[in-house]
Amino acid sequence: MRNNKIIVGITQGDINGISYEVIIKALLDNRIFDMCTPVVYGSPKVAAYHRKALNIDNFSFNTVKNLEEANPKRANIINCISDSVRVELGKSTSMAGEASYKALETAVNDLENNKIDAIVTGPINKYNIQSDKFSFAGHTEYFESRFKSEGALMLMVNELFMVGVVTGHVPLAKVPEFVTQESILKKIHILNNSLIADFLIRKPRIAVLGLNPHAGDNGVIGDEEKKEIIPAIKAARDDNINVFGPFPADGFFGSETFRKFDAAIAMYHDQGLIPFKAMMYEGGVNFTAGLPVIRTAPAHGTAYELAGKDEAHPHSFRKAIYLACDIYRNRQSYKEMTSNPLKSNDLSET
């Protein structure tokens, strides 16, 4: 039943990985029900399988047919897939890929129709989910296309720092093709707007990393900094954005320069995510900035090697739920703060 609490949809992800383990363990923390009403899009049968495999006997889902039946004080689950689905722990199967897609599509339909307030996506296998219905490199690209966003940003968030990437799921050999002044400037704008509206940082300080070692060393080790990155930074400053760089990535993280900024923009996936996960893997959250909707996810993948072993930690997934709720409230606050701005008066003639 719809009430004033935030309704968070949770997609089951790959049924053969650790998704259900981290979902169940995260929802064992009763404090979550003070913040939101969680609704898992998945399968009660698969959930029961994982609960039994993990010997978790102090937890059960409230199975509902629709959101109107959801209990605000329970962990709810809506069945999205056939009961004939087969769980094969630790294996990538086409059945698991189809099941992860069906859960995702059902949840996103409800998100699009404002039936849920935010979505937390369980890890998918980017290979077995591919089909004529899903032909994306990952969740970020899927959400960007689904909500017709002019640009989305993969933003990794933890207590230490935030880092976004200009190029997300792009082969390393093709990265320089996408590192253009236009693409960098667009990501800087998305990040700046998100820091203001989603994190309520009034005047964010943003760092931009170089593409090449030593940020190119004035063209000695590559010229992308001179041709694309520096012009993008200058253009962003002209747009009144508080942005700095380009910084050599190794020194930026190694010397803890990152602590002087609210967030950083890396040029490619591993440049930003390796130091991020090395510093705080279990507590990291993946947030898709630049969307009209709220989507978060844990910073880890399917982890087939841990499936069914009771070794997966729920910290990242729990943080993803908390962050989704925080951003929802922050957006509401920002909307209220900016809905009736004071009129500016020209005092030059007084």
C-alpha positions, -999 to +999 in steps of 0.1 A: +000+000+000+013+034-010+023+056+020+047+084+027+077+061+030+101+058+001+095+027-020+127+012-032+126-015-060+153-041-059+161-062-089+173-098-083+202-096-107+218-130-118+201-158-098+233-179-099+255-153-083+255-136-049+226-112-055+201-129-033+227-135-006+235-098-003+199-087-007+187-110+021+216-101+044+211-064+038+174-067+045+181-085+078+189-050+091+156-038+104+167-002+103+161-002+066+123-004+072+125+029+091+138+045+059+119+028+031+097+000+019+119-025+000+103-045-028+124-072-046+116-079-082+125-116-086+112-150-076+100-162-042+111-197-053+146-186-061+148-166-029+138-196-009+165-217-027+192-192-017+179-188+019+180-226+023+215-229+007+228-203+031+210-217+062+193-184+069+162-193+090+155-159+106+143-142+074+113-145+050+099-124+022+064-111+021+052-123-013+029-098-030+012-097-064+016-059-068+029-029-050-005-021-034-001-052-013+034-043-001+039-043+037+058-011+047+074-031+076+085-061+057+108-072+029+085-077+000+089-097-032+070-097-065+073-127-088+085-117-122+097-150-137+084-186-143+085-211-115+103-235-138+135-214-136+165-234-125+192-222-102+228-234-109+250-217-084+282-203-098+273-208-134+265-184-162+233-197-180+210-182-206+181-189-182+197-167-155+203-140-181+166-140-191+155-140-155+177-110-146+163-091-176+126-099-168+131-087-132+149-055-144+122-047-170+093-052-146+110-030-120+119-002-145+083-002-158+071+006-123+099+032-118+088+048-151+052+049-139+062+064-105+050+034-086+084+031-069+107+060-060+141+045-066+157+014-079+187-007-066+199-032-092+214-065-083+246-075-103+240-090-137+262-110-160+267-086-190+272-116-213+242-139-205+217-111-203+223-101-240+193-106-263+172-088-288+156-070-259+188-061-240+218-052-261+237-028-237+272-030-222+256-026-187+230-011-165+242+025-170+237+023-208+204+006-204+190+033-181+205+061-203+186+047-233+154+037-214+149+072-200+162+090-231+188+109-211+211+132-230+239+118-210+244+097-179+275+093-157+287+063-138+295+077-104+312+056-078+304+068-043+318+060-008+327+078+024+361+088+011+354+103-023+334+101-055+347+094-090+329+094-123+342+082-157+341+098-191+341+065-209+323+036-191+321+001-206+344+008-235+373-013-247+406+002-236+419+004-272+389+027-281+391+050-251+410+078-269+383+080-295+358+090-268+380+114-249+368+145-266+363+181-254+326+177-259+323+144-240+344+156-211+325+189-208+292+170-208+303+147-180+316+176-160+283+193-162+264+161-153+287+156-123+284+192-111+246+192-114+244+159-095+266+171-067+244+201-063+210+185-066+216+149-054+243+155-027+233+191-018+269+204-022+264+241-029+296+248-049+313+215-057+351+212-063+357+189-092+391+174-102+397+161-137+423+134-144+446+132-174+444+103-199+481+097-202+508+089-176+519+122-159+489+138-176+509+138-208+539+158-195+531+188-217+527+166-248+558+144-243+536+113-234+505+120-255+486+151-265+450+144-255+455+166-225+464+196-246+439+190-274+408+178-255+410+178-217+424+212-209+400+230-234+371+211-217+383+223-183+385+259-195+351+257-210+336+243-178+352+272-159+336+296-183+304+280-173+311+289-137+320+253-126+347+250-100+369+225-118+407+218-117+432+197-135+443+177-154+459+157-126+482+126-131+460+097-118+487+080-098+497+110-079+462+122-075+452+091-055+486+081-042+493+115-025+456+117-013+451+149-033+416+135-039+407+146-003+407+182-015+378+177-039+342+167-037+346+144-067+368+135-096+363+127-133+385+099-146+389+093-184+382+056-184+367+028-163+397+012-146+415+045-141+388+055-117+374+022-104+406+005-095+417+031-069+381+034-057+376-003-051+411-007-037+404+019-010+369+008-001+355-021-021+328-034+003+314+001+010+312+014-025+281+023-044+275+027-081+251+056-088+239+066-123+240+104-123+222+125-149+190+105-150+155+118-141+152+087-119+173+073-091+193+041-097+220+028-075+239-006-073+265-023-052+301-018-064+306-055-070+296-081-096+279-115-096+309-131-078+300-166-090+329-180-071+312-170-038+277-181-047+261-203-020+291-202+003+278-176+028+309-155+022+295-125+005+293-093+025+261-071+022+277-038+031+278-024-004+243-035-012+230-020+021+248+012+013+232+013-022+198+012-005+207+040+019+221+061-009+190+057-030+169+070-001+193+098+006+193+110-030+155+108-031+152+131-001+180+154-013+162+159-046+130+167-028+149+192-006+166+208-036+133+211-054+118+229-025+148+252-021+148+262-057+110+263-064+106+300-054+139+318-058+142+354-047+140+379-075+172+397-082+170+435-081+191+459-102+206+484-078+227+502-103+202+531-107+194+536-071 
